[in-house]
Amino acid sequence: MPLRRATKIVATLGPASGELAMLEKMVLAGVNVVRLNFSHGQAQDHIERARLVREAAKRAGREVAIMADLQGPKIRVGKFSEGRVMLEEGAPFVLDASRTEPGDQAGVGLDYKELPRDTRPGDVLLLNDGLIVLVVDAVRGEAVHTTVRVGGELSNNKGINKQGGGLTAPALTAKDMEDIRTAMSFQADYVAVSFPKNATDMEMARQLCNVAAAQYRHKPGLIAKIERAEAIPRLEEILRVSDGIMVARGDLAVEVGNAVVPALQKKMIRMARDMDKLVITATQMMESMITNASPTRAEVSDVANAVLDGTDAVMLSAETAAGRYPLETVQEMAKICAAAESAEDVQLDADFSGRTFGAIDHSIAMGALFTAHHLGAKAIVAMTESGSTALWMSRHRIHIPIYALTPKVATQRRMALYRNVRPILMDTSADRDTALEQAERHLKDRGIVSSGDVYAITCGEPMGAPGGTNMLKICRAT
């Protein structure tokens, strides 16, 4: 079994991690979810990468989830004749949606043609992740006339954000719709939707995914990437229609300001867990390891704080996609997560105080946590078809590992993202007593429990009915 670590690791696939041998090592080191970034590459590239992920997981003897991360709207400047320009403070600069020729020192074209209608004098535009700041002086036809407030080098296709939000670009583009079809062709376990503003954006993504996946009898989980200022006041409605969120700190910080993001991160993680949803913390977590063999102390603290906040997963982007030390980065992140978790307080009694659980299966899940905690059980075991029982259990901090036994590969892969859940594929008998015996034998064979160990196990009668968990049993391994 992997290192005793509750927090999961999401790693982005790229040139640095695109070889089978390297990917297998990364899975063995602790990668639980592999992110395919649809901002780069063609459909066939992603299909081949998905095949590579499945092969690496098979060789490593572990199932990992695949997350297809959609590009979203391209809110970017066009290209420059020399590839880049140096913008000086106080200089005029024109962003022109009608411009077809390459850009120069005076201005550049736009991939996002709606910018002139989304801006007005006094607006602040942030380019290249906020490193360049432009103030809008006037909008004349298709041209946005600005003055450079903070200069620097601007190169081809750098992103544009508007301070405070307000860009009207739809979350799902024609390219995203095609990419959803590609992702469903290899049954991606999760689809991450870029720049959603509200619940409607996520509902549309859900519908498109379900239609594209119907022929494969597959339903992916949906992750809303929170990176627009408009999404913050609508966070609860977005969570309600999603399976989880990603705290996408890059674009979000550009729109709302760096100083606001840490408190927002804590709020988002807390809200997601309270609503029984997943949460991934992302962006620059181990950025220095793109070129260095060890992280900075600030990065160690950043990862550890996300873990202590209760995030399900921490994510690596360029560190594993293009960095010099993809394997070492995963190893370091796994160690940081494990160390932070060892310092966590378990406050199950306080978690349950004043709470009621209306559904039988939800009550059974909570009962298993509470009883196992007070008995000091070796393990908590959930026999689950859909993974719901394991998800509910994973919303509460407990230092006892949760083993989710399921007969469905798709459920096993999806649970790879759940905090403190170790998903295991196991076909069981339709007879309850036989199934419980099979489960214990499976746990003993894997060294999870030994003779005399106490563990809690949940299941449903009749066996195999989704949403039917109605039994909790405390066992002592024979």
Protein Blocks (a to p, Z undefined) as FASTA:
>chain_A
ZZddfbdcdddddfklmpfklmmmmmmnopabdcddfkgccfklmmmmmmmmmmmmmmno
pacddddddebjaddddddfkopacddehiacdddfkbmbdcdfkbccdfblmlmmmgce
hiacdeehhlaccddfbdehjaccdddfbgcdddehiacddehijiabdfbdfklmmmmm
mmmmnopabdcdehiabfklmmmmmmmmmmmmmmnopacddddddfbfklmmmmmmmmmm
mcbdcddfklmmmmnopklmmmmmmmmmmmmmmnopacddeehklmmmmmpcbdcfklmm
mmmmmmmnopabdcdfklmmmmmblmlmmmmmmmmmmmmmmmpccdfklmmgopacfbfk
lmmmmmmmmmmmmnopabdcdddfklmmmmmmmmpccfbdcddddfbfklmmmmmmpghi
acddddddfbfklmmmmmmmmmmmnomacehiacdddddddehiahiacbdcddddZZ
